[in-house]
Amino acid sequence: MRLLITGGAGFMGSNFIRYIINKYPTYEIINLDKLTYAGNLENLKDVENNPNYQFVMGDICDIELVDNIVKDVDIIVHFAAESHVDRSIQNSHIFVKTNVIGTQVLLEAARRNGNKRLHHISTDEVFGSLGKTGKFNENTIYNPSSPYSASKAASDHLVRAYFRTHKLPITISNCTNNYGPCQFPEKVIPLFVTNLMEGKKVPLYGTGLNIRDWIHVDNHSEAIDVIIHSGKIGETYCVGGDCEKTNIEITNFILDHFGKGKEMIEFVPDRKGHDFRYSMDISKIKRELGWYPKHTFEEGLRKTIEWYKNNEKWWQKLKERTN
């Protein structure tokens, strides 16, 4: 089996590559990544000399490059995306280019080269915001709130259109908030952990009462594995951690881990269009594919914090690069 992983030098992509190499040692992997600010080959130092792993530096919007790679693979697992909501609010252009045009380039390459199998990684943010009750599921109407989520919603629709129009063998997964090792330190958990390690306060949006469903990246990798091997073609699967937490709960857990008090919280103005709550109904993937999140949140977050403590040089370089 030969896999093309787009965005494989990023947080989720690099963890997925490591997972596949460990579980399927005979699989061949091509990692296509542009190495933007969030792409980091140090995430894959431990696999770079594996004979079944190949890195290609390039843009998923490069039609000729993508076409040449896709013709020799069996499955495309599409992680590559601009993903930070705040950056999309400041400048949405690159989000539309990468997330929409880049996905279309991949779909066309898959179509032209014999209708190659493609799995598209998406987000729960395409569904918008929930009130105090209810959960997103595979039939939830799209209602994106930010330029980021709108660009991901557009890419989801394109993927489905290629299935319906061209019979392209696709699957889609919409996942909740991931956390774990190698996550870029602009995201909330690594930002708060690294700020505390530097003696800085943690910037908490609004009142901190916004709610997210959290999943460890290893659980997410396992879900993608099950979907690409056993998922039904043309179907969407909602993936989550069955773990709703307010942002203030996350903050307090991290503060407690460091022995810090609430004086280290700096409440900042809320994000524009900030969705109140996300929660995912994962009954379909449980029922049809037998997947469920195995790692508990508390266990996963403790391990994640320890990873950042033990890899200070890794995140310091990234913070310096983006300051």
HELIX and SHEET records of a PDB file:
HELIX    1   1 PHE A   11  LYS A   23  1                                  13    
HELIX    2   2 LEU A   41  LEU A   44  5                                   4    
HELIX    3   3 ILE A   63  VAL A   70  1                                   8    
HELIX    4   4 VAL A   85  GLN A   90  1                                   6    
HELIX    5   5 HIS A   93  VAL A   96  1                                   4    
HELIX    6   6 LYS A   97  ILE A  101  3                                   5    
HELIX    7   7 GLY A  102  ARG A  112  1                                  11    
HELIX    8   8 ASP A  124  PHE A  127  5                                   4    
HELIX    9   9 PRO A  147  HIS A  166  1                                  20    
HELIX   10  10 VAL A  188  MET A  197  1                                  10    
HELIX   11  11 VAL A  217  SER A  230  1                                  14    
HELIX   12  12 ASN A  247  HIS A  257  1                                  11    
HELIX   13  13 LYS A  262  MET A  264  5                                   3    
HELIX   14  14 SER A  283  LEU A  289  1                                   7    
HELIX   15  15 PHE A  297  ASN A  310  1                                  14    
HELIX   16  16 GLU A  312  THR A  322  1                                  11    
SHEET    1   A 7 TYR A  53  MET A  57  0                                        
SHEET    2   A 7 GLU A  28  ASP A  33  1                                        
SHEET    3   A 7 ARG A   2  THR A   6  1                                        
SHEET    4   A 7 ILE A  75  HIS A  78  1                                        
SHEET    5   A 7 ARG A 117  THR A 123  1                                        
SHEET    6   A 7 ILE A 170  CYS A 175  1                                        
SHEET    7   A 7 THR A 236  VAL A 239  1                                        
SHEET    1   B 3 ASN A 177  TYR A 179  0                                        
SHEET    2   B 3 ILE A 211  HIS A 216  1                                        
SHEET    3   B 3 GLU A 244  THR A 246 -1                                        
SHEET    1   C 2 VAL A 202  TYR A 205  0                                        
SHEET    2   C 2 ILE A 265  VAL A 268  1                                        
END                                                                             
